[in-house]
Amino acid sequence: MDSPETKAQISALEESLTKTYGPLLNIPQLAALLHRSPEGLRVALNSSQPYARGFQNARIRIGRRVYFKTAEVAAYLNRAGM
């Protein structure tokens, strides 16, 4: 169970990311957030990297485009200690 401090951290991170990127992040935005190149991130997300599995829950497709839910990205980053 998350403590109130952890929930506050997630909320603050989520609020900050939502203000910056909106409710969905595309691959270039997520790559910039993680200090990776977009192509490097694509390769990593299609592999069995541990953090790639963490972002799978946040991943959605709209047509051919891939987006990541900002709230779930914030929650994963908080769990990962970033």
C-alpha positions as CSV (number, residue, x, y, z in Angstrom):
1,M,0.0,0.0,0.0
2,D,1.3,3.4,-0.9
3,S,2.0,5.8,1.9
4,P,0.6,9.4,1.8
5,E,4.1,10.7,1.0
6,T,4.4,8.3,-1.9
7,K,1.0,9.3,-3.3
8,A,2.0,13.0,-2.9
9,Q,5.2,12.3,-4.9
10,I,3.3,10.6,-7.6
11,S,0.7,13.4,-7.7
12,A,3.4,16.1,-7.9
13,L,5.3,14.2,-10.7
14,E,2.1,13.4,-12.6
15,E,1.0,17.1,-12.3
16,S,4.3,18.3,-13.6
17,L,4.4,15.9,-16.5
18,T,0.8,16.6,-17.4
19,K,1.5,20.3,-17.4
20,T,4.5,19.8,-19.7
21,Y,3.3,17.1,-22.0
22,G,-0.5,16.7,-21.6
23,P,-2.3,13.4,-20.8
24,L,-0.4,11.4,-23.4
25,L,3.3,11.3,-24.3
26,N,4.5,10.2,-27.7
27,I,7.8,8.4,-28.2
28,P,10.0,11.5,-28.8
29,Q,8.6,13.1,-25.6
30,L,9.1,10.0,-23.5
31,A,12.6,9.7,-25.0
32,A,13.4,13.3,-24.0
33,L,12.1,12.6,-20.5
34,L,14.3,9.6,-20.2
35,H,17.3,11.3,-21.9
36,R,17.3,8.7,-24.7
37,S,17.1,9.0,-28.4
38,P,13.7,8.2,-29.9
39,E,15.1,5.4,-32.0
40,G,17.0,3.9,-29.0
41,L,13.9,4.0,-26.9
42,R,11.9,2.2,-29.7
43,V,14.5,-0.5,-29.8
44,A,14.6,-0.8,-26.0
45,L,10.7,-0.9,-25.7
46,N,10.5,-3.7,-28.2
47,S,13.1,-5.8,-26.3
48,S,12.8,-7.5,-23.0
49,Q,14.5,-4.8,-21.0
50,P,13.2,-4.6,-17.4
51,Y,12.0,-1.0,-17.8
52,A,10.4,-1.8,-21.1
53,R,8.0,-4.1,-19.3
54,G,7.2,-1.3,-16.8
55,F,6.1,1.0,-19.6
56,Q,3.9,-1.6,-21.3
57,N,0.9,-0.8,-19.0
58,A,1.1,2.8,-20.0
59,R,1.3,2.1,-23.8
60,I,-1.7,2.7,-26.0
61,R,-2.2,2.8,-29.7
62,I,-4.3,5.3,-31.6
63,G,-4.3,4.3,-35.2
64,R,-0.6,3.6,-36.0
65,R,0.7,6.0,-33.4
66,V,2.0,4.8,-30.0
67,Y,1.4,6.9,-26.9
68,F,2.0,6.5,-23.2
69,K,-0.4,7.6,-20.5
70,T,1.3,10.3,-18.5
71,A,-0.2,9.2,-15.2
72,E,1.1,5.7,-15.6
73,V,4.5,6.9,-16.7
74,A,4.7,9.0,-13.5
75,A,3.6,6.1,-11.4
76,Y,6.3,3.8,-13.0
77,L,9.0,6.4,-12.6
78,N,8.1,6.9,-9.0
79,R,8.2,3.1,-8.3
80,A,11.6,2.9,-10.2
81,G,12.9,5.7,-7.9
82,M,13.6,8.1,-10.7
